[in-house]
Amino acid sequence: YFADRDQKGRWMGARDVEMAKPWRREIYLDHRPFPHPSLRHEIAHAVASEFGDPIFGVAARRIAGVPALFSPGLIEGLAVATDWPGGDYGRLTPHENVRALEEMGMRPSIRALLSLGFLAQSSQRSYQTAGSFVRFLLDTYGAPALRRLYHSGGDFVGAYGKSLASLETEWRAMLLTISVPKAIVEGSRERFRTGSVFSRPCPHAVAARIEEAEEAVARGEREKAISIMRDVCHDAPEEPRH
């Protein structure tokens, strides 16, 4: 538990990331006002190590007895499903967020999220969608079945006696019973608009260009600054602040 982001960066190298190492039963957080926004999520990762694979403590299919095919959708989905917002948190549930994504035509497929395709999606969309699906499984079929699924790394037939496609159909039918006002849908559009980390330019490179443009303005080289900022807008067109 670090005093601030700078101290965390010095000691573990990740200044802006809060994380868990399930195989060590450890979580890494910097100090925040109560309630800490990441505490429950990271604790869930650590606790899930009790029924994850025996080496890394996460959801992974085994090849020749070795956990090799990790399922980011189950790993993060379980943590999001556990850190379910209560009424005093003032935020939408993942079910409501997924309904908003459906209204915007932006919901990722569950099958993609259960593979490394999870990393190709916007983190906001992928976390909320996976969390909604896993929470549906937990509420509908109970914790023991979900623990079996997690331990297997994604054997839905073995855990539930049903295929992934069948369970996804049930989940989508449940989502249709949830109503999200149009104003909420539009209010969510900005949060969900960005792509995955792999579809965006390096933020350090963008920041360096912006700094270069600011220096050009300070020197009175206005046209050069405009040209640099046009390059920034071309590389990161989804960010209106540029």
C-alpha positions as CSV (number, residue, x, y, z in Angstrom):
1,Y,0.0,0.0,0.0
2,F,1.9,3.1,-1.3
3,A,1.5,6.6,-0.1
4,D,1.0,7.9,-3.7
5,R,1.5,7.1,-7.3
6,D,5.1,8.4,-7.4
7,Q,6.1,6.1,-4.5
8,K,4.4,3.2,-6.2
9,G,6.3,4.0,-9.5
10,R,9.6,4.1,-7.7
11,W,9.1,0.8,-5.9
12,M,7.3,-1.4,-8.5
13,G,7.7,0.5,-11.7
14,A,3.9,1.0,-12.5
15,R,3.0,4.5,-11.5
16,D,-0.5,4.6,-13.0
17,V,-1.5,0.9,-12.7
18,E,-3.1,-0.7,-9.7
19,M,-2.8,-4.5,-10.0
20,A,-2.8,-7.9,-8.3
21,K,-0.4,-10.8,-8.5
22,P,-2.8,-13.7,-7.7
23,W,0.0,-16.3,-7.6
24,R,1.6,-14.3,-4.7
25,R,-1.7,-13.4,-3.1
26,E,-0.7,-9.7,-3.4
27,I,-2.3,-6.5,-4.5
28,Y,-0.6,-3.2,-5.2
29,L,-2.5,0.0,-4.5
30,D,-1.7,3.7,-3.9
31,H,-3.6,5.7,-1.3
32,R,-7.0,7.1,-2.3
33,P,-9.9,8.6,-0.4
34,F,-12.5,6.1,1.0
35,P,-14.0,4.2,-0.6
36,H,-10.9,3.2,-2.6
37,P,-12.0,2.7,-6.2
38,S,-9.8,-0.3,-7.0
39,L,-9.6,-2.1,-3.6
40,R,-12.5,-4.6,-4.1
41,H,-11.5,-5.4,-7.7
42,E,-7.9,-6.2,-6.8
43,I,-8.9,-8.2,-3.7
44,A,-11.2,-10.3,-6.0
45,H,-8.2,-11.2,-8.2
46,A,-6.2,-12.3,-5.1
47,V,-9.1,-14.4,-3.6
48,A,-9.8,-16.0,-7.0
49,S,-6.4,-17.5,-6.9
50,E,-7.9,-20.1,-4.5
51,F,-9.8,-21.7,-7.4
52,G,-7.7,-20.5,-10.4
53,D,-5.0,-22.7,-12.0
54,P,-2.5,-24.1,-9.6
55,I,0.5,-22.1,-10.9
56,F,-0.7,-18.5,-11.7
57,G,-4.0,-18.6,-9.8
58,V,-6.0,-17.3,-12.8
59,A,-8.4,-18.7,-15.4
60,A,-6.3,-20.6,-17.9
61,R,-6.8,-23.7,-20.0
62,R,-4.0,-26.3,-19.8
63,I,-1.9,-27.7,-22.6
64,A,0.0,-30.8,-21.5
65,G,-0.9,-30.0,-17.9
66,V,0.6,-26.5,-18.1
67,P,-1.7,-23.4,-18.0
68,A,-1.2,-21.7,-21.4
69,L,-4.4,-20.3,-22.8
70,F,-5.3,-17.5,-20.4
71,S,-8.8,-16.0,-20.5
72,P,-8.7,-12.3,-19.8
73,G,-12.5,-12.1,-20.1
74,L,-13.0,-14.5,-17.2
75,I,-10.1,-13.1,-15.1
76,E,-11.3,-9.5,-15.3
77,G,-15.0,-10.4,-15.6
78,L,-14.9,-12.1,-12.3
79,A,-13.3,-9.1,-10.6
80,V,-15.8,-6.7,-12.1
81,A,-18.7,-9.0,-11.2
82,T,-17.5,-9.1,-7.6
83,D,-16.9,-5.4,-7.4
84,W,-20.6,-4.8,-8.2
85,P,-21.6,-1.2,-7.6
86,G,-24.1,-0.6,-4.8
87,G,-26.7,2.2,-4.7
88,D,-24.4,4.5,-2.7
89,Y,-21.7,4.4,-5.4
90,G,-23.6,6.5,-7.9
91,R,-22.5,4.6,-10.9
92,L,-24.2,2.3,-13.5
93,T,-24.0,-1.4,-13.1
94,P,-22.2,-3.4,-15.8
95,H,-25.6,-4.7,-16.9
96,E,-26.7,-1.1,-17.5
97,N,-23.5,-0.2,-19.2
98,V,-23.8,-3.1,-21.6
99,R,-27.4,-2.1,-22.4
100,A,-26.0,1.3,-23.3
101,L,-23.3,-0.3,-25.5
102,E,-26.0,-2.3,-27.3
103,E,-28.0,0.9,-28.0
104,M,-24.9,2.4,-29.4
105,G,-24.0,-0.8,-31.4
106,M,-20.7,-1.1,-29.6
107,R,-21.0,-4.2,-27.5
108,P,-18.1,-6.7,-28.1
109,S,-18.8,-10.4,-28.5
110,I,-18.4,-12.7,-25.5
111,R,-16.4,-15.2,-27.5
112,A,-13.8,-12.6,-28.4
113,L,-13.5,-11.4,-24.8
114,L,-12.8,-15.0,-23.6
115,S,-9.6,-15.1,-25.7
116,L,-6.7,-12.7,-26.1
117,G,-9.2,-10.8,-28.3
118,F,-10.1,-9.1,-25.0
119,L,-7.0,-7.0,-25.4
120,A,-8.0,-5.7,-28.8
121,Q,-11.1,-4.1,-27.4
122,S,-11.6,-0.8,-25.6
123,S,-10.9,-1.6,-21.9
124,Q,-14.1,0.2,-20.8
125,R,-16.2,-1.9,-23.2
126,S,-14.4,-5.2,-22.5
127,Y,-14.4,-5.0,-18.7
128,Q,-18.0,-4.0,-18.4
129,T,-19.2,-6.6,-20.9
130,A,-17.2,-9.4,-19.4
131,G,-18.3,-8.3,-15.9
132,S,-22.0,-8.3,-16.9
133,F,-21.8,-11.8,-18.4
134,V,-19.9,-13.3,-15.4
135,R,-22.3,-11.6,-12.9
136,F,-25.2,-13.2,-14.9
137,L,-23.6,-16.6,-14.5
138,L,-23.0,-16.0,-10.8
139,D,-26.6,-14.8,-10.1
140,T,-28.2,-17.5,-12.3
141,Y,-26.2,-20.6,-11.6
142,G,-24.3,-19.9,-8.3
143,A,-20.8,-19.6,-7.1
144,P,-19.7,-23.3,-7.3
145,A,-20.3,-23.6,-11.0
146,L,-18.5,-20.3,-11.6
147,R,-15.5,-21.5,-9.6
148,R,-15.4,-24.7,-11.8
149,L,-15.6,-22.5,-14.9
150,Y,-12.8,-20.3,-13.7
151,H,-10.6,-23.2,-12.7
152,S,-11.0,-24.9,-16.1
153,G,-10.2,-21.6,-18.0
154,G,-13.5,-21.7,-19.9
155,D,-15.0,-25.1,-20.1
156,F,-18.6,-24.0,-20.2
157,V,-20.1,-27.4,-20.9
158,G,-18.2,-29.0,-18.1
159,A,-19.2,-26.3,-15.6
160,Y,-22.8,-25.7,-16.7
161,G,-23.8,-28.5,-19.0
162,K,-24.5,-25.8,-21.7
163,S,-22.5,-24.3,-24.5
164,L,-21.2,-20.8,-24.4
165,A,-23.6,-19.8,-27.2
166,S,-26.6,-21.0,-25.2
167,L,-25.5,-19.2,-22.0
168,E,-24.9,-16.0,-24.1
169,T,-28.4,-16.2,-25.4
170,E,-29.8,-16.4,-21.9
171,W,-27.6,-13.4,-20.8
172,R,-28.8,-11.3,-23.7
173,A,-32.4,-12.1,-22.9
174,M,-31.8,-10.9,-19.4
175,L,-30.3,-7.7,-20.7
176,L,-33.4,-7.0,-22.7
177,T,-35.3,-6.6,-19.4
178,I,-33.1,-3.7,-18.3
179,S,-34.1,-0.2,-19.4
180,V,-31.5,2.6,-19.7
181,P,-32.8,6.1,-20.5
182,K,-31.6,7.6,-23.8
183,A,-29.9,10.5,-21.9
184,I,-27.8,7.9,-20.0
185,V,-26.9,6.2,-23.3
186,E,-25.7,9.4,-24.8
187,G,-23.9,10.4,-21.6
188,S,-21.9,7.1,-21.8
189,R,-20.8,7.6,-25.4
190,E,-17.8,9.6,-24.5
191,R,-16.5,7.1,-22.0
192,F,-16.8,4.2,-24.5
193,R,-15.6,5.9,-27.6
194,T,-11.9,5.1,-27.4
195,G,-10.4,2.0,-28.9
196,S,-8.0,-0.6,-27.4
197,V,-4.6,0.3,-26.2
198,F,-3.2,-1.4,-29.3
199,S,-5.3,0.7,-31.7
200,R,-4.0,4.0,-30.2
201,P,-0.7,5.8,-30.8
202,C,1.9,5.7,-28.0
203,P,0.7,8.3,-25.4
204,H,4.3,9.3,-24.7
205,A,4.8,10.1,-28.4
206,V,1.7,12.1,-28.6
207,A,2.7,14.0,-25.4
208,A,6.1,14.7,-26.9
209,R,4.6,16.2,-30.0
210,I,2.2,18.4,-28.0
211,E,5.2,19.6,-26.0
212,E,7.1,20.3,-29.2
213,A,4.1,22.3,-30.5
214,E,3.9,24.4,-27.3
215,E,7.6,25.2,-27.6
216,A,7.1,26.2,-31.2
217,V,4.4,28.6,-30.1
218,A,6.7,30.1,-27.4
219,R,9.3,30.8,-30.1
220,G,6.7,32.5,-32.2
221,E,6.6,29.6,-34.8
222,R,2.8,29.5,-35.0
223,E,2.6,27.7,-38.4
224,K,5.0,25.0,-37.3
225,A,2.9,24.5,-34.1
226,I,-0.2,24.1,-36.2
227,S,1.4,21.6,-38.5
228,I,2.6,19.5,-35.5
229,M,-0.9,19.6,-33.9
230,R,-2.4,18.5,-37.2
231,D,-0.2,15.5,-37.1
232,V,-1.3,14.8,-33.5
233,C,-5.0,15.0,-34.6
234,H,-4.3,12.7,-37.5
235,D,-2.7,10.1,-35.2
236,A,-5.3,10.4,-32.5
237,P,-8.6,11.5,-34.2
238,E,-10.8,10.2,-31.4
239,E,-9.5,12.7,-28.9
240,P,-11.3,16.1,-29.2
241,R,-9.0,17.9,-26.8
242,H,-6.3,17.9,-29.4
